[in-house]
Amino acid sequence: MTLTKKEKTMLILLAVVVYVFVFVKFVLMSSIPGIKEVKNRIQTAQVQLDALEKDYRNINAYKKQIEEYRIIDDRLGEYLVDSAGYADSVEFVEELSRLMGAKLKSVSLGNPAELVEGNSTYYAFSVNFRTVLTEDGLNELLKFVEGGSRKITVSNLNITPVSHENAAEEYGIKKTNDQLFDVGIGLTIYSINKDAADSIAYFTRAAFERFLGDDDSPVFVENKDEVDISRPAENRQSSAANTRNTGTPAEITLMNADFKIFHTGYLLAGYNFEAYSEFNRSERIRYHVGVPVDVTLILGKTQYTIEYSDADGYTETLTGNMPEQVNRDYTLYIQSDIAADVKENENLWVNLRIRNDSGRNLVVKLEQKGDRVKLMDRNGNAIERRSDREKVYI
């Protein structure tokens, strides 16, 4: 039997229809879930790729931010105990216990508590004790505490002459003819992390438990839950304290100051001069200098400007916006640590000129070693304690 041309055409069309049906039914339909999964994976990979490309474009900003955090950690390490500075704090406690006399009238120790200031979290615990010392012993103790670590502050100090005739013998003091003093002192020890704070507190408790009490038995170390945070500026009867507005920090620190200037020795690795504002921490003036530096801080009602120039001819200017609706004084923190006996430091000076047109006070905290910072008003007149023209209070 011979098929006609028309029948052959119909058979071919039928075969094609069957092939398409089989392909769609058993091949294409079964592949659709896999295709959707691949499509979803491609979309996910595209999102990740876009994020990586964005990070790559911002890599310089991230590097700058990491460097900023590193510098902040270094600065905080000067004021807060960390694992690296643990030995220094142990040495401080050991020396303190040596100067406290043979017996203690009372002692209390607080547990480390978490403190938050701005975006920074740190820890602190308080130490309070009372003892009896001679005048020489008292002077030695005060000199040691006053020149001690920045990581430890004095929260309170009370000194009362002792008239009790047998006090010297009672407290194991050999020089019975010297004037004796009842000394009560409170210290606050700060730490950047909880583990370091716990370790220092444990060591301090162990050091104090070696002392004797009034009855010659081991002294009882009282637990104290609250932390006495040192706020020395609140107790000073000075013009700066009396002129501060509500909302201005009682004590100006690295973490809460509006404007900050750092100045250290020439042999320090990296930058030894830095100036910036908390209002824009990403923009900073940084140099490694061995020559005198002239800095001008200009405060307006809406903007601030920091101008820098040095004897090598380098100049730089920072300008930023002042915060709106601020109902407080502005603050400036200056830290200068220059060793005068190092030859490379002999030309290191900072001449800071302040021009304050903001209408608000500028309260300055100056911590310096070497006396290399000179503060002046806009006309070049030295500022010792205050400047009514610029509303500056040190």
Kinemage of the C-alpha trace (Angstrom):
@kinemage 1
@onewidth
@group {chain A} dominant
@subgroup {mainchain}
@vectorlist {calphas} color= white
{ca met a 1} P 0.000 0.000 0.000
{ca thr a 2} L 1.412 3.306 -1.029
{ca leu a 3} L 0.877 6.428 1.144
{ca thr a 4} L -0.183 9.512 -0.592
{ca lys a 5} L 1.671 12.763 -0.177
{ca lys a 6} L -1.116 14.109 2.000
{ca glu a 7} L -0.975 11.093 4.320
{ca lys a 8} L 2.805 11.396 4.638
{ca thr a 9} L 2.423 15.039 5.616
{ca met a 10} L -0.156 14.175 8.277
{ca leu a 11} L 2.081 11.421 9.692
{ca ile a 12} L 5.018 13.826 9.913
{ca leu a 13} L 2.849 16.424 11.681
{ca leu a 14} L 1.578 13.738 14.069
{ca ala a 15} L 5.140 12.656 14.854
{ca val a 16} L 6.133 16.266 15.506
{ca val a 17} L 3.129 16.749 17.822
{ca val a 18} L 4.001 13.556 19.731
{ca tyr a 19} L 7.660 14.646 20.025
{ca val a 20} L 6.671 18.077 21.307
{ca phe a 21} L 4.237 16.521 23.791
{ca val a 22} L 6.849 14.090 25.097
{ca phe a 23} L 9.510 16.853 25.310
{ca val a 24} L 7.214 19.257 27.164
{ca lys a 25} L 5.715 16.610 29.428
{ca phe a 26} L 8.801 14.677 30.420
{ca val a 27} L 11.723 17.044 29.752
{ca leu a 28} L 10.683 20.687 29.969
{ca met a 29} L 8.134 20.368 32.811
{ca ser a 30} L 10.558 18.359 34.957
{ca ser a 31} L 13.297 20.977 34.375
{ca ile a 32} L 11.229 24.017 35.402
{ca pro a 33} L 11.908 23.662 39.199
{ca gly a 34} L 15.609 23.362 38.487
{ca ile a 35} L 15.489 26.416 36.203
{ca lys a 36} L 13.707 28.430 38.913
{ca glu a 37} L 16.308 27.344 41.479
{ca val a 38} L 19.154 28.388 39.186
{ca lys a 39} L 17.434 31.707 38.529
{ca asn a 40} L 17.076 32.334 42.266
{ca arg a 41} L 20.738 31.477 42.809
{ca ile a 42} L 21.728 33.892 40.045
{ca gln a 43} L 19.653 36.659 41.666
{ca thr a 44} L 21.234 35.940 45.067
{ca ala a 45} L 24.704 35.963 43.550
{ca gln a 46} L 23.913 39.249 41.795
{ca val a 47} L 22.871 40.850 45.097
{ca gln a 48} L 26.110 39.640 46.728
{ca leu a 49} L 28.108 40.898 43.746
{ca asp a 50} L 26.451 44.329 43.984
{ca ala a 51} L 27.275 44.460 47.713
{ca leu a 52} L 30.903 43.481 47.087
{ca glu a 53} L 31.221 46.074 44.324
{ca lys a 54} L 29.804 48.710 46.694
{ca asp a 55} L 32.263 47.686 49.414
{ca tyr a 56} L 35.096 47.819 46.891
{ca arg a 57} L 34.130 51.345 45.865
{ca asn a 58} L 34.132 52.350 49.558
{ca ile a 59} L 37.284 50.459 50.521
{ca asn a 60} L 39.273 53.652 51.144
{ca ala a 61} L 36.552 54.958 53.464
{ca tyr a 62} L 36.582 51.633 55.363
{ca lys a 63} L 40.376 51.785 55.708
{ca lys a 64} L 40.076 55.310 57.071
{ca gln a 65} L 37.383 54.210 59.518
{ca ile a 66} L 39.515 51.283 60.730
{ca glu a 67} L 42.447 53.634 61.278
{ca glu a 68} L 40.138 55.976 63.187
{ca tyr a 69} L 38.965 53.164 65.456
{ca arg a 70} L 42.580 52.086 66.011
{ca ile a 71} L 43.552 55.578 67.099
{ca ile a 72} L 40.511 55.801 69.382
{ca asp a 73} L 41.481 52.479 70.980
{ca asp a 74} L 45.015 53.766 71.506
{ca arg a 75} L 43.730 56.949 73.128
{ca leu a 76} L 41.243 55.046 75.296
{ca gly a 77} L 44.042 52.734 76.369
{ca glu a 78} L 45.696 55.724 78.055
{ca tyr a 79} L 42.650 56.236 80.276
{ca leu a 80} L 41.100 52.785 80.633
{ca val a 81} L 42.755 49.609 81.855
{ca asp a 82} L 42.977 46.881 79.229
{ca ser a 83} L 44.735 43.540 79.133
{ca ala a 84} L 47.972 45.163 77.956
{ca gly a 85} L 47.935 47.694 80.808
{ca tyr a 86} L 47.040 45.199 83.520
{ca ala a 87} L 50.606 45.067 84.899
{ca asp a 88} L 50.684 48.856 85.370
{ca ser a 89} L 47.464 48.751 87.394
{ca val a 90} L 48.766 45.883 89.549
{ca glu a 91} L 51.938 47.879 90.194
{ca phe a 92} L 49.820 50.905 91.184
{ca val a 93} L 47.772 48.863 93.679
{ca glu a 94} L 50.909 47.280 95.142
{ca glu a 95} L 52.582 50.657 95.670
{ca leu a 96} L 49.357 52.127 97.056
{ca ser a 97} L 49.064 49.329 99.606
{ca arg a 98} L 52.663 49.962 100.667
{ca leu a 99} L 51.878 53.632 101.401
{ca met a 100} L 48.622 53.014 103.259
{ca gly a 101} L 50.233 52.290 106.615
{ca ala a 102} L 50.255 49.166 108.748
{ca lys a 103} L 46.557 49.119 109.665
{ca leu a 104} L 43.296 50.262 108.120
{ca lys a 105} L 40.348 51.732 110.013
{ca ser a 106} L 37.961 50.661 107.254
{ca val a 107} L 37.991 49.632 103.604
{ca ser a 108} L 35.300 49.051 100.991
{ca leu a 109} L 35.517 47.768 97.454
{ca gly a 110} L 32.887 48.025 94.731
{ca asn a 111} L 32.133 45.476 92.049
{ca pro a 112} L 32.930 46.562 88.476
{ca ala a 113} L 29.928 48.348 86.974
{ca glu a 114} L 29.143 49.112 83.351
{ca leu a 115} L 29.150 52.799 82.430
{ca val a 116} L 27.962 54.382 79.197
{ca glu a 117} L 29.055 57.795 77.950
{ca gly a 118} L 27.905 58.719 74.467
{ca asn a 119} L 28.607 55.725 72.246
{ca ser a 120} L 31.349 54.384 74.522
{ca thr a 121} L 30.946 51.624 77.102
{ca tyr a 122} L 33.514 51.030 79.817
{ca tyr a 123} L 33.726 49.708 83.384
{ca ala a 124} L 34.694 51.123 86.759
{ca phe a 125} L 34.866 50.131 90.397
{ca ser a 126} L 35.510 52.194 93.515
{ca val a 127} L 37.978 51.695 96.371
{ca asn a 128} L 37.528 53.549 99.678
{ca phe a 129} L 39.691 53.251 102.778
{ca arg a 130} L 40.593 55.050 106.007
{ca thr a 131} L 43.952 54.912 107.743
{ca val a 132} L 46.186 56.906 110.090
{ca leu a 133} L 49.478 58.369 108.777
{ca thr a 134} L 52.198 60.767 109.812
{ca glu a 135} L 52.594 64.026 107.918
{ca asp a 136} L 55.459 62.549 105.900
{ca gly a 137} L 53.433 59.447 105.141
{ca leu a 138} L 50.433 61.559 104.152
{ca asn a 139} L 52.517 63.721 101.800
{ca glu a 140} L 54.036 60.634 100.189
{ca leu a 141} L 50.606 59.087 99.679
{ca leu a 142} L 49.165 62.286 98.174
{ca lys a 143} L 52.149 62.731 95.875
{ca phe a 144} L 51.829 59.156 94.651
{ca val a 145} L 48.078 59.364 94.017
{ca glu a 146} L 48.332 62.787 92.370
{ca gly a 147} L 51.016 61.592 89.964
{ca gly a 148} L 49.413 58.213 89.375
{ca ser a 149} L 47.871 56.672 86.306
{ca arg a 150} L 45.186 58.524 84.336
{ca lys a 151} L 43.192 55.305 84.579
{ca ile a 152} L 42.657 55.935 88.297
{ca thr a 153} L 41.011 59.074 89.680
{ca val a 154} L 40.420 60.405 93.189
{ca ser a 155} L 36.715 60.683 93.964
{ca asn a 156} L 37.028 61.999 97.525
{ca leu a 157} L 39.685 62.901 100.086
{ca asn a 158} L 39.246 63.775 103.776
{ca ile a 159} L 42.087 64.599 106.178
{ca thr a 160} L 41.594 65.156 109.915
{ca pro a 161} L 44.309 65.672 112.573
{ca val a 162} L 44.401 62.925 115.213
{ca ser a 163} L 44.675 64.004 118.850
{ca his a 164} L 44.464 60.537 120.415
{ca glu a 165} L 47.628 60.022 122.508
{ca asn a 166} L 48.007 56.302 121.859
{ca ala a 167} L 47.149 56.526 118.131
{ca ala a 168} L 50.765 56.033 117.001
{ca glu a 169} L 51.210 52.835 118.981
{ca glu a 170} L 47.730 51.646 118.068
{ca tyr a 171} L 48.416 51.973 114.340
{ca gly a 172} L 51.985 50.679 114.400
{ca ile a 173} L 53.632 54.046 113.796
{ca lys a 174} L 57.163 54.301 115.217
{ca lys a 175} L 57.515 58.097 115.228
{ca thr a 176} L 55.186 58.783 118.150
{ca asn a 177} L 56.048 62.504 118.398
{ca asp a 178} L 54.882 63.386 114.878
{ca gln a 179} L 51.450 64.841 114.139
{ca leu a 180} L 49.134 62.080 112.921
{ca phe a 181} L 46.275 62.381 110.449
{ca asp a 182} L 43.126 60.372 109.905
{ca val a 183} L 42.998 59.974 106.124
{ca gly a 184} L 39.939 58.876 104.159
{ca ile a 185} L 40.383 58.464 100.415
{ca gly a 186} L 38.188 57.206 97.600
{ca leu a 187} L 39.530 56.022 94.253
{ca thr a 188} L 37.790 55.056 91.016
{ca ile a 189} L 39.564 52.615 88.690
{ca tyr a 190} L 38.444 52.488 85.054
{ca ser a 191} L 38.725 49.638 82.550
{ca ile a 192} L 37.939 49.246 78.872
{ca asn a 193} L 36.630 45.696 79.284
{ca lys a 194} L 34.909 43.608 81.946
{ca asp a 195} L 37.592 40.916 82.256
{ca ala a 196} L 40.354 43.428 83.016
{ca ala a 197} L 38.112 45.198 85.557
{ca asp a 198} L 37.282 41.911 87.313
{ca ser a 199} L 40.959 40.941 87.462
{ca ile a 200} L 42.066 44.280 88.929
{ca ala a 201} L 39.219 44.249 91.453
{ca tyr a 202} L 40.144 40.701 92.528
{ca phe a 203} L 43.809 41.652 92.922
{ca thr a 204} L 42.897 44.823 94.872
{ca arg a 205} L 40.731 42.834 97.278
{ca ala a 206} L 43.553 40.351 97.858
{ca ala a 207} L 46.018 43.208 98.493
{ca phe a 208} L 43.732 44.850 101.082
{ca glu a 209} L 42.937 41.599 102.885
{ca arg a 210} L 46.592 41.475 103.995
{ca phe a 211} L 45.989 44.473 106.273
{ca leu a 212} L 44.990 44.383 109.952
{ca gly a 213} L 42.025 46.176 111.454
{ca asp a 214} L 41.642 48.038 114.745
{ca asp a 215} L 41.536 44.797 116.751
{ca asp a 216} L 44.647 43.312 115.058
{ca ser a 217} L 42.529 40.825 113.158
{ca pro a 218} L 42.462 40.754 109.339
{ca val a 219} L 40.599 43.800 108.067
{ca phe a 220} L 37.062 43.268 106.768
{ca val a 221} L 36.699 44.390 103.160
{ca glu a 222} L 33.172 45.737 102.799
{ca asn a 223} L 31.372 45.189 99.523
{ca lys a 224} L 30.023 48.308 97.883
{ca asp a 225} L 27.558 48.059 95.015
{ca glu a 226} L 27.568 51.677 93.858
{ca val a 227} L 30.462 53.205 91.943
{ca asp a 228} L 31.609 56.668 93.027
{ca ile a 229} L 32.457 58.306 89.731
{ca ser a 230} L 35.012 61.051 90.116
{ca arg a 231} L 33.658 64.438 89.045
{ca pro a 232} L 36.296 66.869 90.319
{ca ala a 233} L 35.038 69.774 88.248
{ca glu a 234} L 31.736 69.765 90.133
{ca asn a 235} L 33.508 70.630 93.379
{ca arg a 236} L 35.836 73.350 92.103
{ca gln a 237} L 34.867 76.878 93.027
{ca ser a 238} L 36.396 78.355 89.903
{ca ser a 239} L 35.163 80.744 87.272
{ca ala a 240} L 34.962 77.920 84.728
{ca ala a 241} L 32.720 75.797 86.932
{ca asn a 242} L 30.506 78.730 87.844
{ca thr a 243} L 29.900 79.771 84.251
{ca arg a 244} L 28.976 76.398 82.764
{ca asn a 245} L 25.548 75.906 81.302
{ca thr a 246} L 23.334 72.960 82.046
{ca gly a 247} L 24.271 70.058 79.782
{ca thr a 248} L 28.007 70.753 79.745
{ca pro a 249} L 29.981 67.697 80.998
{ca ala a 250} L 31.188 68.098 84.585
{ca glu a 251} L 34.557 66.662 83.568
{ca ile a 252} L 35.921 67.038 80.067
{ca thr a 253} L 37.374 63.801 78.742
{ca leu a 254} L 38.646 62.293 75.528
{ca met a 255} L 35.249 60.738 74.920
{ca asn a 256} L 32.979 63.749 75.441
{ca ala a 257} L 34.982 66.798 74.285
{ca asp a 258} L 33.734 68.707 71.216
{ca phe a 259} L 37.232 69.613 69.971
{ca lys a 260} L 40.437 67.612 70.546
{ca ile a 261} L 44.146 68.271 70.098
{ca phe a 262} L 46.893 65.688 70.709
{ca his a 263} L 50.605 66.514 70.781
{ca thr a 264} L 53.289 63.929 71.628
{ca gly a 265} L 57.009 63.365 71.226
{ca tyr a 266} L 58.793 63.243 67.874
{ca leu a 267} L 60.024 59.672 68.380
{ca leu a 268} L 56.478 58.331 68.592
{ca ala a 269} L 55.657 56.108 65.629
{ca gly a 270} L 52.986 57.521 63.332
{ca tyr a 271} L 51.338 60.920 63.798
{ca asn a 272} L 52.473 62.948 66.795
{ca phe a 273} L 50.059 65.822 66.166
{ca glu a 274} L 46.342 65.502 65.615
{ca ala a 275} L 43.393 67.912 65.738
{ca tyr a 276} L 39.735 67.252 64.987
{ca ser a 277} L 36.167 67.814 66.136
{ca glu a 278} L 33.657 65.347 67.520
{ca phe a 279} L 31.134 66.971 65.179
{ca asn a 280} L 32.974 65.390 62.209
{ca arg a 281} L 35.374 62.696 63.380
{ca ser a 282} L 36.204 61.504 59.870
{ca glu a 283} L 38.009 64.757 58.984
{ca arg a 284} L 41.284 65.239 60.900
{ca ile a 285} L 44.525 67.176 60.707
{ca arg a 286} L 47.408 64.728 61.253
{ca tyr a 287} L 51.133 65.256 60.923
{ca his a 288} L 54.409 63.865 62.169
{ca val a 289} L 56.206 67.067 63.116
{ca gly a 290} L 59.433 68.088 64.795
{ca val a 291} L 58.909 71.869 64.557
{ca pro a 292} L 56.617 74.487 66.173
{ca val a 293} L 52.959 74.348 65.166
{ca asp a 294} L 50.458 77.220 64.964
{ca val a 295} L 46.780 76.301 65.342
{ca thr a 296} L 43.762 78.600 65.198
{ca leu a 297} L 40.367 77.429 66.448
{ca ile a 298} L 37.552 79.619 65.124
{ca leu a 299} L 34.055 79.081 66.531
{ca gly a 300} L 31.106 80.715 64.800
{ca lys a 301} L 27.398 80.400 65.391
{ca thr a 302} L 26.931 77.832 62.611
{ca gln a 303} L 30.452 76.722 61.621
{ca tyr a 304} L 33.839 75.957 63.120
{ca thr a 305} L 37.260 76.162 61.493
{ca ile a 306} L 40.589 74.639 62.544
{ca glu a 307} L 43.602 76.185 60.795
{ca tyr a 308} L 47.024 74.501 60.917
{ca ser a 309} L 50.479 75.676 59.879
{ca asp a 310} L 53.982 74.623 60.923
{ca ala a 311} L 57.540 75.836 60.537
{ca asp a 312} L 58.127 73.400 57.660
{ca gly a 313} L 55.562 75.264 55.562
{ca tyr a 314} L 52.701 72.748 55.740
{ca thr a 315} L 49.205 74.203 56.066
{ca glu a 316} L 45.738 72.673 56.322
{ca thr a 317} L 42.232 73.839 57.181
{ca leu a 318} L 39.206 71.965 58.484
{ca thr a 319} L 35.700 73.444 58.390
{ca gly a 320} L 32.514 71.874 59.736
{ca asn a 321} L 29.013 72.667 60.902
{ca met a 322} L 28.176 73.378 64.511
{ca pro a 323} L 25.229 71.398 65.913
{ca glu a 324} L 21.870 73.132 65.865
{ca gln a 325} L 19.921 74.036 69.019
{ca val a 326} L 22.742 73.231 71.446
{ca asn a 327} L 21.989 74.631 74.896
{ca arg a 328} L 25.400 74.190 76.524
{ca asp a 329} L 29.003 75.350 76.443
{ca tyr a 330} L 31.482 73.935 73.946
{ca thr a 331} L 34.460 71.919 75.215
{ca leu a 332} L 38.081 71.539 74.136
{ca tyr a 333} L 40.395 68.743 75.296
{ca ile a 334} L 44.161 69.187 74.845
{ca gln a 335} L 46.705 66.479 75.611
{ca ser a 336} L 50.398 67.297 75.236
{ca asp a 337} L 53.032 64.825 76.422
{ca ile a 338} L 56.523 66.050 75.544
{ca ala a 339} L 59.659 64.745 77.291
{ca ala a 340} L 61.953 67.758 77.637
{ca asp a 341} L 65.099 65.611 77.991
{ca val a 342} L 64.751 64.158 74.468
{ca lys a 343} L 66.777 66.121 71.914
{ca glu a 344} L 64.321 65.443 69.080
{ca asn a 345} L 61.590 67.206 71.091
{ca glu a 346} L 63.383 70.507 71.654
{ca asn a 347} L 61.483 72.310 68.860
{ca leu a 348} L 58.040 70.879 69.576
{ca trp a 349} L 55.579 73.634 70.512
{ca val a 350} L 51.892 74.308 69.918
{ca asn a 351} L 50.686 77.903 69.764
{ca leu a 352} L 46.892 77.737 69.916
{ca arg a 353} L 44.952 80.884 69.085
{ca ile a 354} L 41.214 80.879 69.846
{ca arg a 355} L 38.594 83.118 68.252
{ca asn a 356} L 35.207 82.439 69.773
{ca asp a 357} L 32.244 84.164 68.095
{ca ser a 358} L 29.754 81.405 68.881
{ca gly a 359} L 28.098 83.293 71.740
{ca arg a 360} L 28.815 80.365 74.072
{ca asn a 361} L 31.612 79.596 76.502
{ca leu a 362} L 34.504 77.348 75.526
{ca val a 363} L 35.644 75.229 78.490
{ca val a 364} L 39.171 73.839 78.064
{ca lys a 365} L 40.733 70.782 79.706
{ca leu a 366} L 44.529 71.008 79.348
{ca glu a 367} L 46.636 67.989 80.278
{ca gln a 368} L 50.269 68.530 79.422
{ca lys a 369} L 53.752 67.386 80.330
{ca gly a 370} L 56.591 69.653 79.284
{ca asp a 371} L 54.601 72.935 79.091
{ca arg a 372} L 54.723 73.065 75.297
{ca val a 373} L 51.201 74.424 74.703
{ca lys a 374} L 50.474 78.159 74.713
{ca leu a 375} L 46.869 79.385 74.565
{ca met a 376} L 46.122 82.840 73.167
{ca asp a 377} L 43.139 84.961 72.217
{ca arg a 378} L 42.611 86.293 68.694
{ca asn a 379} L 44.993 89.193 69.350
{ca gly a 380} L 47.824 86.976 70.590
{ca asn a 381} L 47.344 87.708 74.300
{ca ala a 382} L 48.195 84.702 76.489
{ca ile a 383} L 45.301 82.939 78.248
{ca glu a 384} L 46.298 81.668 81.668
{ca arg a 385} L 43.025 80.763 83.397
{ca arg a 386} L 40.332 82.551 81.411
{ca ser a 387} L 39.645 85.012 78.624
{ca asp a 388} L 36.551 87.193 78.887
{ca arg a 389} L 37.091 88.386 75.325
{ca glu a 390} L 36.863 84.852 73.900
{ca lys a 391} L 34.724 83.373 76.717
{ca val a 392} L 37.410 80.742 77.319
{ca tyr a 393} L 37.768 79.008 80.711
{ca ile a 394} L 40.572 76.601 81.511
